[in-house]
């Protein structure tokens, strides 16, 4: 048995490009833990009765917006933005989502449209914790409206040339995937596929998940899967990114992005600090599995609802309406996970276990490193965090979005394109429903509004300081 195991591991190293040798032991440990989890975690928790399996009918059809309760279920088919975000936000205070997704319509007009859906049973809704309607956000929205004034309806979505370029990248991506699995098994293809998976994540999936890519909600939903099979699980991404991170950025016990690295890296001062060289190694290893974690581990956790014995938390249980969202998005979460397993089975059929595993690990490593750099580093900086809860309470919704972001090279066309506009996180967080390809052109006016209201806009002086700030904070 041991001879077979050693022989298999040797074959894997032999099948792997030397660049990826340092990652293989870490990946094998993660994969082993995942494969053993039904025996070590799931079955014991089923027997103990600790697993939760929420049903749609168990949660009320209720949405809270600006301190009022609404039943929007009958609005699913009429909502111009589609039903997806409404379903995901069910049974929560979705004021932040309401504000950030409706830049171009006056707040009073929108609220009057909701009057017919208000629940009037004498029960008062919880009042918003944050201030959403403040002069800073009003001026930002006016700035955005002025930028697109006089242009055709829907001009804030991705432009046709950029969409055509992204679509060409998608076609080339799948051509490379097919040829690499069936014919080539080329390491050049591995590098290209890994980069293109990020490119499609940044330029299509991300915009699509915010309804910012095209005007048709159903097409945004379809194109949000553009990076499949080397992209994140879109249902899990909706919970983690759209419903949690964008509404409560960097807020402990609310923003689930703060807990992706637990328990290896705990984002608290003085907790788990190690020598800088060792820290660099663990950061690179963890970042290499970021996409695989979001594509496989997160949906697995959402579907089973198991509690991680390491930290006592279930996946995304810091999201207040997680039980409702799990029930609403269960079918889509499962469908995505099954499709990914089917894809990897197809790869294994053509390439065998060793070569198939090594090439897929390598692609996901490249994709994960790009993904973690462009999505996490901007927010995980010392300057982007507030230690005291009372200091958070002084910041309005829009001010929090700017406070929690550090931009880099916001005037660079290259970085704007490669990052999918995520080098300008501050303005993106204020206007997620505007395609990120417009943000560079809007940035000078955004700077002026921030300056007018005394809101600090953080721009990294260099790429090296940007990276070093993340390394220092995460240790």
N, C-alpha and C positions, 0 to 999 in steps of 0.2 A: 504493500500500500504506500509506504513512504517513498519507495523507489519510483512509483507511478507519479506521486505528487511532485517530487523533485524533478522528474523528467518533464512534467507538464510546465512547471515554472521555468525550467531551462528553455523549453520550446517557446514560451512566451517572450522571454528576453531575446531569444534569437529572432523572433518575428517582429520585434519592436525596434524602431529607430532609436539609436543611442541617446538622442536628445530627450526621449521620454522615459528612459530607464529609471530616473529618480522618482517618477510618479507611480510606477507600477506597484511597489509594495503597499503604498498608501491606498491605492484604488482597490487592491485585493482585500485589504482589511475591511474597507467600507462595504465592498460587495459581499464578503462573508457574513458580516454583521447583519446586512439587509436580508440575505437568504435565510439566515437562522432565526430572524425575528418572529416568524409565525410560531416557532416552537418556544422561543425564550420570552416573548412578550405577548403576542396576540392570544394564543390559547390560554395561558394563565389568566389574562385579564378577562377573557370570555367566561372562564370558570368562576372567577371572583365577582363577576357582574359589574365590572367597572367600565366596560365599553359603552359608548353612547351611539345610538342609531336614530337620530332625529328624523321626524316625518314632517312634511309640509303642513299638514293639518294641526300639528302640535304648536305651531307658532302663529301669532296673530297677523292678519293682513294689515299691517300698520307701518306708516312711514312718518317720521317727525321732521318737520321743516320749519325753521324759525319759530320754534315753541308751539307749533300746532300739529295735531295728529291728523293724518289723512289715510284713507284706504284707496290706494292707487291700482289695485288689481284690475279693475275694469278699464284702466287707462293704458294697459299694456299694449294693446293693438293700435291705439291712437297716438302714443307718445312718439314725437318726431325722431327721438334718439333711439327708438327701439325698446324692447322689454328687458334686455340683458342687464343693464345697470339697475333698473328698478327691482328686478328679481334679486340681484346680489345685495341691494341695500335694504331689503325688506326687514322690518322689525328693528330699525336702527334710527339714530338721529343722522340724517343724511344732508344736513344743511350745507356742509362744506362741499359735498358733491354737487348739490343744487347750484351753489354760487359759482364754482369753478367751471361748470359745464355750460353755463348760460351767459357768456360774456356779452353777446350782442342783443339781448332782449332786456328791457328795463325790469328791475326786480318787482316793482309794484304791479306791472302787467302780468308777470308770471304768477304772482301770488293770487291775483284776482282770478286767473284761470283755474287755480286749484280750489277755489272756494267750494265748488260743487262736490268735491271729494272729501271735504273736512268731516271728521268724526265728531259728532256733537252729542256725546253721552254724559257730559258733565265731568268727565275725568280730565284733569289738566295734564298736559305733556310736560316733560322735564324741560327747563329752560336751557338754551344753548350755553355751553361753557365758555365759548369764545365769542368775541365780537366779530361779526362778519361784515356788517355794513359800516365802514369807516371811510373818512375822506381819502385815505391813501388808496384803498381798493377802488373806490369810485373814480379817482383820477387815473388809475391804471386801466380800468375798463374803458374810460373815455379815450385814453391814448390808443388802445387797441382798436376801438371803433373808428377813430380818425385815420389810423393806418390803412384800413381796408375801405374807407369811405369812397364811394363812387365806383367801386369794383363790382363785378357780378356777384350774385348770391352764391355762397359757398366758396368764395375766393380764399378763405382762411384754411381750406383743406389743402392737401398736397397738389402742387401744380402738375399739369399733364406731362411736361418733359421729365420731371423728377419721378413721377409715377411710372413712366415708360422705362426709365433707367432701372428702377427698382424691379419692375416686372422682368426686364431682360436678365437682371442678376438672378431672379428666382428661377427662370428657365435654365440658365447656365448652371446654377446650383444643383438642380435635379439631374441634369445631363451628367455632371461630374459624379454625383452620388451613384447613379446607375452604372456608369462606365467603371467606376472604381470598384464596386462590389462584384460586378459580373466579369469584367475583363482585365483591368489594369493593376489593381492593388498597388497604387503608386503613392509614395510619400509626398510628392508634389501635390497630388490631388487632395491628400489629407490636409495639408496646409491651406489650400484654397478653399476647401469645403468648410474648414473651421473658421476661416475669416468671413466667408460669405454667410455662414449661419449667424454671426454677429451682425454683419451688415444688414441682413434682412430683419433681424431682431430690432436694431436701432431705427431703421428707416421704414419698415412696414408694420411689424408686429406691435411695436410700442405705440405708434400713432393710431393703429387700428384699435388697440385696447382702450384708447381714450376717445374713440369716435372722431378722430382728427384726420384720418387718412382720406376718406371719400365721404360723399353726402349720404350714401345709402347705408343704413345701419347694418343690414344683413351682409353687405359686402365688407364692411369694417370687421364684422365677426369672422368672415371667411379668411380675410387677409391677415388677421391677427395670428393665424396659424402658419404664416409664411416661412418661419424658420424651422418648422417640423422637418425632420425628426431630431434635430440638434438644437431645438429651442425649448423654452420653458412650457410647462403645462398652463394653458391660457386661463383655465378656470381658477387654478390656484393663484396665478398672477393677478387676476381680477381682485381676489380677496386681499392678497398681500400688498399689491402696489396701488391699485385704484382706490380700494375701500379703506385701507389702513395707512400706508405710507404717505399718500398724497393728502390725506385729511389731517393726520397727526404726525407730521415729520419729526423724528428724533424725540418723541415724547414717550418716556418710559411707560411700560405696561399698555401702550396703545399701538406704537409703530413696531410691527413685527420684524422689520428690517434690522432692528437693533439686536435680534436674538438668533440670526442665522448662524453665527460662528460659535454659539454656545455648544458644549461647555469648554471647547478647546481654547477659545478666546472669549473672555467676558469683557464687554465694553464698559467697565467701571474702573475708575482710577485706583491703582494699587492692587487690583485683583488679577492674579495670573500673570503678572509681569515677569518676563524672562530676559535673558541676554539678547541683545539686538540681532545677533547672527541667527540664533535659534528662532527668534520671532519671525525673521524674514522667511525662513524655511517653512514654518507652519502657515504663514500667511499665503505663500505661493501654493502650497499643497491644498489648503482649504479653498482658495479661489479657483483652483483647477477643477474642483468638483461642483462649483456653484450651479451650473446649468443642469448637470445630472441630478443634483439635489432637488432643484425646482421642478424638474421634469418627471422624476420617478419617486423620490422619497416623500415630497410634499403631497402629491395626490394620493399616494399609498396611505399616508397618515390621515388625510381628510376623509378618505373612504372608510377606514377602520375606526378612527377616533381614539386610537390607543394613546396611553400616557407614556411619555418617555421616562424610563426609570432614572435617567441621569439628572434630570432637572424637575421632574414632577409636572411637566406641562404636556398637553396635547398640541398637535400642530395648529398654530394660529389661534389658540384659545384666548389670546389677549384681545382679539377682535370681539367686541361686545355682542355682536349678533351672529357669532360663528355657527351656532347650531342651526339657525334659520338658513344661513347661506350654504352650509353643507347640504341641507335637505334640498334647497332650490337648485343647486348646481351639481348634484350628485351624478346624474346621467351624463352630463357633458364631461365631468372629471373622469369618470370611468371610461367613457368612449375614447378620450385622448390617451389614457394610460394603456388601454387595450391595443390601440393602433400603434403605439410606440413599441410595445412588446412584440406585436406581429412584425413590425419592421426589423427589429433586432433578430427575430427568429429567421427571417428571410436572409439577413446578412450571414447568420451562422450556417444556414443551409449551403450558401455559396462559398463561404470562406473558411468554414471550420471554426472550432471553438477558439483556438489560440490566435490565429491571424485575425479573425473577426473581432474578438474581444480587444486585441491590441490596437487595431485600427480605429474602432469606435471610441475606445478610451482616449486615443490621441486626438481625435476630432473634438470630442467633448472637452478635453483639456484646453485646447486652443480657444474654443468657443467660450468656455468658462472664464478663462483669464481676461479675454476682451470684455465679456459681460460684467464681471466684477469690477474691472477698472472703470468702465464708463457709467455704471449704475450706482456703485457704492462709495467710491473714493470721495466724490463731491460732498457727501453728507457726513462722512465719518472723519471730521476734523475738529480739533479742540474749539476753534472759533464758532463752530456751528451748533454748539450744545449749551444749554442753560442748566446749571446744577440745581437751582432752587425752583420749586413749583410756583411760588408766588411771583417769580420773575417771568415765568411763562404766561401767567395770567394777565400781565401787563401788555402782552403783545396781541394784536388783532390777528385774524386768520391770515390775511395777506402778509403781514409783517413776519409771521412765523415761517411762511414759505421762503422768504428772502433770508431770514436769519439762519435757517437750517441748510443753506446751500453755499458752496464755494465754486465759482465758475473759473474756467481757464481758457485763455485765448478766445474770448467771445467774438472777436472781430475776424477770426480766421475762417476762411471758406473751407480749407482742408479739414480742420478739426470739426467744424460744424457738419460736414458731410460724413466723415468717417464715424463720428460719434452719434449720428442721427439727431444732432442738435442738443445732445446731453452734456455738451461742454457749457451750456447756458441753462443750468438747472433752475436758477432762481426765477427767471421769467417763465420757464416751462411750468414750474409749479403753480404760478399764478394763472396761467392760461393753458391747461392741459388739452383743451379741445381745439387749440390752434396747432396746425401741423408744425412740427419742430423745424421744418425747413425755412419757415418765415422768421424765426427768432433772431437770427443774426441781423437782419434788416431792421427789426424792431428794437434792438438792444440800445442804441444811442438814446432814443426817446425814453426807454425804460430807466436808463441811468439818470436822466434828468428828473423824472418823477420821484425816484428814490431820494435824490439829492434834495428836492423841494420839501419832502416830508421828513428829512433827517433820518432816513432808514439806511443803515449801512449795507452797501452792496459789496460783497467780498469777491475779489478777483485775484487769483493766484499770480504772483509775479513771474513764475516760471513753472514748467512742467515738473522739474525736480523738486521744487518746494511743495508743489501740490502732492506729489507722491510721498515725500518725506513727512509731511503733515499727517497723512493717513497712517503711515507706519508708526509714527510716534503716538498718535491717539489710540490706535488699536492695541498698543502694548501697555 
